Amino acid sequence: MWAATLLGMRVLLCPDKFAGTLPAPEVAAAVAEGWRTVTGGDDLLIRPLADGGPGFVDVLADALDGRRVPVRTVDPLGRPAAGEILLTGDGTAYLESAQACGLHLLDPAERDPKSTTSYGLGLLVAAAVEHGATTVVIGLGGSGTNDGGAGMLTALGITPLDEAGRALPYGGAALAALAALDGAPRLRGARLVAATDVDNPLLGLHGASSVFGPQKGADRADVLLLDAALERFAEVLQRDLPGAPAQLGALPGGGAAGGIGAAILALGGRCESGIGLVTRAIGLDTALESVDLVITGEGSFDHQSLRGKVVAGVAGAARDRGVPCVVLAGQVSTGRREAAAAGVTDAYSLVEHFGGEERGGLATALSRPADGLRELGARLARQWSR
C-alpha cells in the first residue's frame, strides 16, 4: 500500500477548513498545486471535508445530487443574513447553524453569549420543512450562541415564558427566568439530525457554557450564569416538551453549538458524527482503499481535534487500513505520541514553517496560508513521491 506503482502514487487530499483563513476546497487546492510543482505523475484525489461547522453545506453540495435553495435568515443579533438549504431527492435537507449563528458573523466587540440567539437557525429549519423535507440534517459548529437552542425553538413555534406569562428576551442569560413553554413545534413530522463535531453535554464542567462560552466572549461570571440558565432550560424542556428525553443536560452532543444539540434531542432528534456523515456522502472509505497516502488538516491541530473532528475521523480510518496520514495545520499543539495513537504519521505547522511565533510565523500563517500550504505540498511530494 505504501509503495508507489509505476503509474505514480495515489494521494488523497481531504482537509477541513482553516477557520478564519481558507475554506476546505481552497486548502486542498493549494496543497495539490504545491505537490504538482514537484511531480506530475501522481494521482491526486481531492475530497474536501467538514465536520458540521462552516462549510458543511458546501462540501455536501459538491458530493450529493441536490439543489441549493437560498433562505433569508438572521444572524445572532437579529440582523439580516443569507442562508441556504441543500435539498436532495430522498427528502433530506442539509443546513448549517453557522450561517445563522456563526461566531464569524459577529465583530469581537459584539460577542456576548448572554444575548446572542439561535433564532435564525430556526428560520432555516422552518424553510426546509416548508420545502417538504422529511429529514433535516443540521450541521452544528462554529456558533456564537449559548442559548440552548431556545431561539431556534421560538422560530419553530415554541415560546419560552417567564412567571408572568411574558415571552423571554433572546439569549442564554434570559433562560434563568424561564417558567414554561408555550406552543408546539411546527415540524410537520420531519425528523431532525444534529451533525456535530463534539460530544460535550449541555451542562457542567464539560458542557456548552464552560467549554465553549469563553470562546464566544463569556467571562467566568458569565459561564456560571449561563450554565445555571441552561440547567433551568433543560428542566423545563423535560417537563413541558412531550418526548424530551430524561437527563437531557447530560446527554452526549447536547452541548454542541451552544446547546442547540440539546434542543434537537428534546424535539426527538438524534446526534450523529458530522465527519462520519460527510465521509459517507463523499465515499471516503472507498477512496481510502486505493491510496498510498492521505493528507488532511485544519486550522489548529490540538486536543479537541481528536474528539470527533475531521482529522480524528480521517486519521483513524487511514490507520485501520494501514495507510499513512499526514496532517497540515496552521498550528500544531497535539503531542506526537497522542497524534500517533490516533493514526497520524506526521504533522506540519504553517506557523513553524514560516519561522515560528518568535519570528512572526503566526502573522504570516494568517496572512499567507495558501502560500504556506503550497510550499508544504511541495515538501511532502519530495518526501513521499517516488
GUDRENTI-50488 format. One line per field, with one value per residue (C-alpha): y, z, x; residue in three letters. Coordinates in pm, whole numbers. Layout:
BEGIN
v = [Y:...]
w = [Z:...]
u = [X:...]
code = [ALA:...]
end
This chain:
BEGIN
v = [0:237:177:378:197:258:492:703:740:787:1062:1154:1523:1558:1859:2056:2436:2652:2858:3229:3193:2931:2706:2335:2329:2605:2425:2108:2301:2480:2155:1988:2280:2257:1879:1911:2151:1856:1571:1541:1163:1114:1080:1333:1268:1589:1537:1842:1765:1929:1811:2007:2356:2625:2472:2174:2257:2348:2013:1812:2011:1900:1536:1494:1530:1808:2166:2465:2693:3042:3136:3473:3443:3648:3646:3602:3965:3951:4128:4003:3720:3499:3126:2827:2469:2175:1957:1605:1375:1145:1417:1516:1878:1977:2309:2453:2651:2870:3051:3198:3150:3169:3340:3476:3685:3893:4151:4082:4362:4208:3865:3817:3471:3607:3785:3614:3395:3086:3221:3239:2865:2807:3004:2773:2462:2603:2671:2311:2184:2419:2274:1926:1782:1475:1465:1780:1738:2034:2088:2220:2406:2746:2909:3241:3150:2985:2982:2606:2639:2845:3092:2808:2667:3010:3030:2682:2778:2714:3032:3045:3236:3391:3363:3640:3459:3704:3594:3595:3811:3633:3499:3242:3464:3523:3149:3184:3332:3057:2930:2749:2679:2777:2625:2316:2257:2317:2038:1850:1522:1595:1419:1625:1510:1707:1659:1761:1769:1743:1505:1754:1756:2064:2121:2107:2133:1978:2150:2418:2717:2603:2471:2693:3001:3171:3135:3335:3621:3484:3558:3336:3503:3469:3099:3032:3237:3066:2714:2778:2925:2622:2393:2563:2540:2165:2114:2295:2122:1782:1888:2076:1929:1588:1332:1524:1263:1233:1358:1598:1806:1511:1356:1345:1609:1824:2095:2132:2483:2643:2380:2360:1989:1959:2136:1894:1598:1747:1759:1385:1423:1245:1337:1194:1239:1520:1384:1036:1169:1367:1086:852:1111:1167:799:844:478:370:624:508:154:258:528:529:845:1061:1433:1605:1913:2202:2543:2422:2066:2048:1832:1900:1769:1412:1438:1385:1637:1582:1494:1227:1064:1063:952:670:541:559:377:97:41:72:396:677:1002:1344:1646:2005:2277:2643:2550:2212:2159:1790:1569:1328:1021:1124:1201:871:679:845:735:1048:967:1323:1679:2008:2360:2669:2879:2670:2657:3037:3053:3011:3265:3442:3527:3636:3296:3331:3657:3515:3195:3401:3634:3383:3042:2937:3013:2806:2515:2515:2505:2226:2038:2054:1945:1642:1548:1548:1330:1082:1070:817]
w = [0:86:-225:-538:-855:-1198:-1261:-958:-615:-535:-276:-105:-7:241:469:675:651:810:1018:950:655:391:315:275:-109:-123:132:-79:-400:-255:-131:-467:-655:-447:-492:-870:-887:-785:-980:-1233:-1230:-914:-895:-650:-524:-385:-131:97:426:700:1044:1079:1117:850:504:583:308:54:93:73:-226:-420:-327:-342:-621:-474:-524:-316:-207:-73:251:421:785:1067:1248:1625:1685:1466:1164:812:696:390:440:226:243:32:-77:-209:-388:-92:110:312:372:485:652:884:1202:1131:853:1114:1447:1342:1556:1236:1184:1492:1540:1851:2042:1964:2107:2412:2453:2719:2448:2113:1970:1755:1612:1262:1265:1337:1022:820:968:903:541:500:637:409:111:203:380:587:741:831:896:1084:1086:1428:1487:1488:1675:1857:2070:2407:2434:2430:2100:2266:1978:1728:1920:1918:1540:1522:1736:2097:2305:2639:2902:3240:3556:3433:3103:2902:2625:2740:2566:2334:2463:2709:3018:2998:3042:3413:3441:3237:3386:3100:2729:2510:2174:1977:1719:1360:1203:1012:1125:993:1177:1297:1295:1462:1273:1535:1587:1967:2225:2512:2722:2775:3140:3382:3360:3013:2899:2645:2874:3049:2747:2463:2634:2676:2301:2243:2480:2819:3133:3443:3589:3254:3237:3577:3491:3156:3292:3560:3300:3074:3370:3421:3048:3047:3342:3167:2834:3004:3183:2906:2576:2501:2409:2555:2696:3064:3182:2888:3037:3048:2704:2465:2193:2381:2430:2058:1916:2250:2343:2014:2024:2339:2174:1881:2121:2305:1976:1932:1709:1733:1725:1461:1392:1140:997:975:781:540:481:385:150:-39:-43:168:268:-95:-174:121:-13:-317:-198:-81:132:300:365:590:808:985:1127:1470:1541:1918:2188:2052:1709:1835:1972:1669:1431:1072:1149:1401:1163:868:1063:1233:904:742:1035:1013:652:708:512:637:723:733:899:786:1022:1098:1445:1600:1976:1990:2123:1883:2090:2119:1748:1654:1865:1666:1336:1246:1085:1092:1141:998:1119:900:1193:1226:850:850:1126:1447:1655:1770:1408:1302:1180:1322:1142:817:851:893:603:357:433:69:3:303:203:-149:-5:235:-50:-247:59:109:-258:-229:82:-32:-410:-595]
u = [0:283:490:427:330:481:190:281:128:-237:-273:-598:-633:-919:-870:-1117:-1130:-861:-1102:-1080:-845:-932:-1232:-1161:-1169:-904:-687:-693:-628:-325:-166:-234:-80:236:259:229:523:740:581:304:292:87:-290:-433:-786:-936:-1215:-1260:-1432:-1639:-1749:-2073:-1933:-1882:-1853:-2079:-2331:-2061:-1885:-2207:-2330:-2021:-2081:-2460:-2712:-2922:-3030:-2931:-3213:-3133:-3311:-3338:-3247:-3093:-2759:-2704:-2807:-3117:-2969:-3049:-2824:-2804:-2852:-2933:-3053:-2944:-3236:-3185:-3423:-3476:-3649:-3343:-3245:-2897:-2820:-2560:-2608:-2304:-2490:-2726:-2546:-2182:-1924:-1772:-2088:-2001:-1728:-1517:-1690:-2032:-1956:-2177:-2334:-2567:-2768:-2699:-2974:-3021:-3349:-3201:-3131:-3499:-3583:-3357:-3519:-3867:-3771:-3653:-3984:-4179:-3991:-4114:-3811:-3887:-3539:-3346:-2973:-2829:-2456:-2355:-2030:-1868:-2155:-2159:-2462:-2519:-2898:-2954:-3140:-3416:-3415:-3445:-3742:-3909:-3883:-4038:-4339:-4228:-4208:-4020:-4223:-4147:-4360:-4592:-4651:-4443:-4208:-3847:-3588:-3346:-3016:-2891:-2897:-3273:-3339:-3264:-3616:-3784:-4111:-4286:-4300:-4594:-4682:-4579:-4305:-4412:-4211:-4485:-4336:-3987:-3705:-3407:-3046:-2767:-2440:-2189:-1814:-1829:-1975:-1994:-2312:-2525:-2431:-2139:-1762:-1758:-2077:-2158:-2106:-1788:-1600:-1715:-1856:-1516:-1452:-1770:-1692:-1804:-1602:-1606:-1916:-2093:-2009:-2164:-2474:-2520:-2471:-2736:-2972:-2929:-2990:-3325:-3395:-3328:-3563:-3847:-3785:-3813:-4131:-4315:-4198:-4352:-4087:-3792:-3552:-3466:-3126:-3120:-2843:-2603:-2657:-2357:-2376:-2626:-2365:-2292:-2330:-2409:-2665:-2853:-2778:-2990:-3285:-3267:-3263:-3562:-3750:-3698:-3395:-3063:-2696:-2466:-2097:-2065:-1743:-1896:-2193:-1975:-1726:-2010:-2155:-1829:-1729:-1416:-1396:-1388:-1118:-906:-897:-692:-449:-87:-101:-364:-320:-572:-565:-736:-657:-545:-441:-494:-654:-1004:-901:-906:-1263:-1485:-1333:-1222:-860:-958:-1205:-966:-659:-846:-984:-640:-478:-732:-625:-252:-230:-1:-178:-13:-175:-119:-237:-195:-74:11:-10:-103:176:343:255:-111:-127:37:-214:-492:-335:-136:200:331:204:329:252:231:349:664:707:716:977:777:588:902:985:640:529:179:108:247:44:-273:-197:-46:-198:-228:139:242:20:162:514:424:257:580:777:554:586:963:942:678:656:865]
code = [MET:TRP:ALA:ALA:THR:LEU:LEU:GLY:MET:ARG:VAL:LEU:LEU:CYS:PRO:ASP:LYS:PHE:ALA:GLY:THR:LEU:PRO:ALA:PRO:GLU:VAL:ALA:ALA:ALA:VAL:ALA:GLU:GLY:TRP:ARG:THR:VAL:THR:GLY:GLY:ASP:ASP:LEU:LEU:ILE:ARG:PRO:LEU:ALA:ASP:GLY:GLY:PRO:GLY:PHE:VAL:ASP:VAL:LEU:ALA:ASP:ALA:LEU:ASP:GLY:ARG:ARG:VAL:PRO:VAL:ARG:THR:VAL:ASP:PRO:LEU:GLY:ARG:PRO:ALA:ALA:GLY:GLU:ILE:LEU:LEU:THR:GLY:ASP:GLY:THR:ALA:TYR:LEU:GLU:SER:ALA:GLN:ALA:CYS:GLY:LEU:HIS:LEU:LEU:ASP:PRO:ALA:GLU:ARG:ASP:PRO:LYS:SER:THR:THR:SER:TYR:GLY:LEU:GLY:LEU:LEU:VAL:ALA:ALA:ALA:VAL:GLU:HIS:GLY:ALA:THR:THR:VAL:VAL:ILE:GLY:LEU:GLY:GLY:SER:GLY:THR:ASN:ASP:GLY:GLY:ALA:GLY:MET:LEU:THR:ALA:LEU:GLY:ILE:THR:PRO:LEU:ASP:GLU:ALA:GLY:ARG:ALA:LEU:PRO:TYR:GLY:GLY:ALA:ALA:LEU:ALA:ALA:LEU:ALA:ALA:LEU:ASP:GLY:ALA:PRO:ARG:LEU:ARG:GLY:ALA:ARG:LEU:VAL:ALA:ALA:THR:ASP:VAL:ASP:ASN:PRO:LEU:LEU:GLY:LEU:HIS:GLY:ALA:SER:SER:VAL:PHE:GLY:PRO:GLN:LYS:GLY:ALA:ASP:ARG:ALA:ASP:VAL:LEU:LEU:LEU:ASP:ALA:ALA:LEU:GLU:ARG:PHE:ALA:GLU:VAL:LEU:GLN:ARG:ASP:LEU:PRO:GLY:ALA:PRO:ALA:GLN:LEU:GLY:ALA:LEU:PRO:GLY:GLY:GLY:ALA:ALA:GLY:GLY:ILE:GLY:ALA:ALA:ILE:LEU:ALA:LEU:GLY:GLY:ARG:CYS:GLU:SER:GLY:ILE:GLY:LEU:VAL:THR:ARG:ALA:ILE:GLY:LEU:ASP:THR:ALA:LEU:GLU:SER:VAL:ASP:LEU:VAL:ILE:THR:GLY:GLU:GLY:SER:PHE:ASP:HIS:GLN:SER:LEU:ARG:GLY:LYS:VAL:VAL:ALA:GLY:VAL:ALA:GLY:ALA:ALA:ARG:ASP:ARG:GLY:VAL:PRO:CYS:VAL:VAL:LEU:ALA:GLY:GLN:VAL:SER:THR:GLY:ARG:ARG:GLU:ALA:ALA:ALA:ALA:GLY:VAL:THR:ASP:ALA:TYR:SER:LEU:VAL:GLU:HIS:PHE:GLY:GLY:GLU:GLU:ARG:GLY:GLY:LEU:ALA:THR:ALA:LEU:SER:ARG:PRO:ALA:ASP:GLY:LEU:ARG:GLU:LEU:GLY:ALA:ARG:LEU:ALA:ARG:GLN:TRP:SER:ARG]
end
